[in-house]
Amino acid sequence: MTGDTMMGDAVTGEAVMEAVIESGALPLSPPRARLAETVASFGSAAYRNRGARFLARVNAGERPVSFNNIRRMPRWWSLPEDERAPVATLAMLLHYRGKIDQELDGNRLRALVMTTGEALFDLACGCDDHFAPVEALADQPLPIGAEVQRTGWLILHKALPGAFAHNIPDACGDRAALAIADEAAMLWRRHRAHEAEAAA
């Protein structure tokens, strides 16, 4: 990306897209494709002049979102809104995978599966990766009922860059949360792709 496209620590969404296209890197490499997808999820910026902010404000009074913030955006952010709740559920399940494996109370496990649904439960339990716990949740018991979504959304929000903290107080760029959130989003996308193949 050249100085004509970027100035300071923030750029317009359109400028990023133009730079990706002008670079000739088509088809896009995975990192560029993800960046383009993230930019598109924000929508078009209002300004096109050199050095204009990617977003003037996320909301009034918030810090501008920098180029580095965009690169660190978790994968769930670019998903349609109606697909984010399942990702939150998966994030909670991945975070508590160790405790799920150690849970001896069958009734508690059945209650958890009834809340999450068998498909998501099996999807998370079939993941071989193990993740560092999110510090704020490290000592918390296995969530049940409404706590499943609340905990999952906490993980997703903690994965957001700190620049969003004015609007989303839990946003802090937590690395453990980001690793879990990204894996949850990828698992969900694979699940949806398999569903589409099966229905075709």
C-alpha positions as CSV (number, residue, x, y, z in Angstrom):
1,M,0.0,0.0,0.0
2,T,1.5,3.3,-1.0
3,G,1.6,6.7,0.6
4,D,-1.0,7.9,-1.9
5,T,-3.4,5.4,-0.4
6,M,-2.5,5.5,3.2
7,M,-1.5,8.3,5.6
8,G,-1.2,8.2,9.3
9,D,-2.7,5.2,11.1
10,A,-6.1,5.1,9.4
11,V,-7.4,4.8,5.9
12,T,-10.8,4.7,4.1
13,G,-12.4,1.5,3.4
14,E,-12.6,2.3,-0.2
15,A,-8.9,3.2,-0.3
16,V,-8.1,-0.3,1.1
17,M,-10.2,-2.0,-1.5
18,E,-8.7,0.1,-4.3
19,A,-5.2,-0.8,-3.1
20,V,-6.0,-4.5,-3.0
21,I,-7.4,-4.3,-6.5
22,E,-4.6,-2.1,-7.9
23,S,-2.0,-4.4,-6.5
24,G,-3.0,-7.0,-9.1
25,A,-3.1,-9.7,-6.4
26,L,-6.1,-11.5,-7.8
27,P,-7.3,-14.0,-6.9
28,L,-6.7,-12.6,-3.4
29,S,-4.4,-14.4,-1.1
30,P,-6.1,-15.5,2.2
31,P,-4.7,-12.6,4.2
32,R,-5.9,-10.0,1.6
33,A,-9.2,-11.8,1.1
34,R,-9.8,-11.6,4.9
35,L,-8.9,-7.9,4.9
36,A,-11.2,-7.2,2.0
37,E,-14.0,-9.1,3.8
38,T,-13.4,-7.2,7.0
39,V,-13.4,-3.8,5.2
40,A,-16.6,-4.7,3.4
41,S,-18.3,-5.5,6.8
42,F,-17.8,-2.0,7.9
43,G,-19.4,-0.5,4.8
44,S,-18.2,2.3,2.6
45,A,-16.4,5.2,4.2
46,A,-17.7,8.7,3.7
47,Y,-14.4,10.2,2.5
48,R,-12.1,9.4,-0.3
49,N,-9.3,12.0,0.0
50,R,-5.8,10.9,0.9
51,G,-5.4,10.4,4.7
52,A,-9.1,10.4,5.3
53,R,-10.1,8.2,8.2
54,F,-11.3,4.7,7.6
55,L,-14.2,5.6,9.8
56,A,-14.6,9.2,11.1
57,R,-16.1,7.7,14.2
58,V,-17.6,4.3,15.0
59,N,-20.0,6.4,17.0
60,A,-19.8,10.0,18.2
61,G,-17.0,10.3,20.7
62,E,-15.2,7.1,19.8
63,R,-11.6,6.8,18.8
64,P,-11.0,6.3,15.1
65,V,-10.4,2.7,14.0
66,S,-6.8,2.3,12.7
67,F,-5.5,0.1,9.9
68,N,-3.9,-2.2,12.5
69,N,-7.3,-2.5,14.2
70,I,-8.8,-3.6,10.9
71,R,-6.1,-6.3,10.5
72,R,-6.8,-7.6,14.0
73,M,-10.5,-7.8,13.6
74,P,-11.8,-11.2,14.7
75,R,-13.4,-13.3,11.9
76,W,-16.8,-13.3,13.4
77,W,-17.2,-9.6,12.8
78,S,-17.6,-10.1,9.0
79,L,-20.3,-12.7,9.5
80,P,-24.0,-11.8,8.9
81,E,-25.6,-10.8,12.2
82,D,-28.0,-13.8,12.2
83,E,-24.9,-16.1,12.2
84,R,-23.1,-14.6,15.1
85,A,-25.1,-16.2,17.9
86,P,-24.1,-19.7,16.9
87,V,-20.4,-18.5,16.8
88,A,-20.8,-17.2,20.4
89,T,-22.1,-20.6,21.4
90,L,-19.2,-22.3,19.8
91,A,-16.8,-19.9,21.4
92,M,-18.2,-20.7,24.8
93,L,-18.0,-24.5,24.1
94,L,-14.4,-24.2,22.9
95,H,-13.3,-22.2,25.9
96,Y,-14.9,-24.7,28.3
97,R,-13.9,-27.8,26.3
98,G,-11.6,-29.0,29.1
99,K,-14.3,-28.7,31.8
100,I,-16.8,-30.4,29.5
101,D,-14.5,-33.4,29.1
102,Q,-14.1,-33.5,32.9
103,E,-17.8,-33.0,33.7
104,L,-19.2,-36.1,35.5
105,D,-22.8,-34.9,36.0
106,G,-24.8,-36.3,33.2
107,N,-27.8,-34.1,33.9
108,R,-25.6,-31.0,33.7
109,L,-24.2,-32.1,30.3
110,R,-27.7,-32.9,29.0
111,A,-28.8,-29.4,30.1
112,L,-25.9,-27.9,28.2
113,V,-26.6,-29.8,25.0
114,M,-30.3,-28.8,25.2
115,T,-29.1,-25.2,25.3
116,T,-26.4,-25.3,22.6
117,G,-28.0,-27.9,20.4
118,E,-26.3,-31.2,19.5
119,A,-24.8,-30.0,16.2
120,L,-22.8,-27.2,17.8
121,F,-21.9,-29.3,20.8
122,D,-20.5,-32.1,18.6
123,L,-18.8,-29.5,16.4
124,A,-16.9,-28.0,19.4
125,C,-16.1,-31.3,21.0
126,G,-14.7,-32.6,17.7
127,C,-12.1,-29.8,17.6
128,D,-8.7,-31.2,18.5
129,D,-7.2,-27.8,19.4
130,H,-6.8,-26.7,23.0
131,F,-6.9,-23.0,23.8
132,A,-5.5,-20.8,26.6
133,P,-8.4,-19.7,28.8
134,V,-9.7,-16.1,28.8
135,E,-8.4,-14.8,32.1
136,A,-11.7,-13.2,33.1
137,L,-13.4,-16.7,32.8
138,A,-10.6,-18.9,34.0
139,D,-12.2,-19.7,37.3
140,Q,-15.9,-19.7,36.2
141,P,-18.0,-22.8,36.3
142,L,-19.4,-24.4,33.2
143,P,-22.2,-22.1,32.0
144,I,-25.7,-23.4,31.7
145,G,-28.9,-21.9,30.2
146,A,-28.8,-18.2,29.5
147,E,-25.2,-18.0,30.7
148,V,-24.1,-19.9,27.5
149,Q,-24.8,-17.0,25.2
150,R,-23.7,-14.4,27.7
151,T,-20.4,-16.1,28.1
152,G,-19.9,-16.7,24.4
153,W,-20.6,-13.0,23.6
154,L,-18.2,-11.9,26.3
155,I,-15.5,-14.0,24.5
156,L,-16.4,-12.5,21.1
157,H,-16.4,-9.0,22.5
158,K,-13.1,-9.4,24.3
159,A,-11.6,-10.4,20.9
160,L,-12.3,-7.0,19.5
161,P,-9.5,-4.4,19.4
162,G,-9.5,-2.0,22.3
163,A,-10.5,0.9,19.9
164,F,-14.0,-0.4,20.2
165,A,-14.1,-0.2,24.0
166,H,-16.0,3.1,24.0
167,N,-19.0,1.3,22.5
168,I,-18.3,-2.2,23.6
169,P,-16.8,-2.0,27.1
170,D,-15.4,-5.6,27.0
171,A,-13.4,-5.0,23.8
172,C,-9.7,-5.3,24.7
173,G,-8.0,-7.4,22.0
174,D,-7.5,-10.3,24.4
175,R,-5.3,-12.8,22.5
176,A,-6.9,-15.9,24.1
177,A,-10.3,-14.6,23.2
178,L,-9.2,-13.9,19.7
179,A,-7.9,-17.4,19.1
180,I,-11.1,-18.9,20.4
181,A,-13.3,-16.5,18.5
182,D,-11.5,-17.1,15.2
183,E,-11.6,-20.9,15.6
184,A,-15.3,-20.7,16.4
185,A,-16.0,-18.6,13.3
186,M,-14.0,-21.0,11.1
187,L,-15.8,-24.0,12.5
188,W,-19.2,-22.4,11.9
189,R,-18.2,-21.5,8.3
190,R,-17.1,-25.1,7.6
191,H,-20.4,-26.4,9.2
192,R,-22.4,-24.1,6.9
193,A,-20.5,-25.1,3.9
194,H,-21.1,-28.8,4.6
195,E,-24.8,-28.1,5.1
196,A,-24.9,-26.4,1.7
197,E,-23.1,-29.3,0.0
198,A,-25.5,-31.8,1.6
199,A,-28.5,-29.8,0.5
200,A,-27.2,-29.4,-3.1
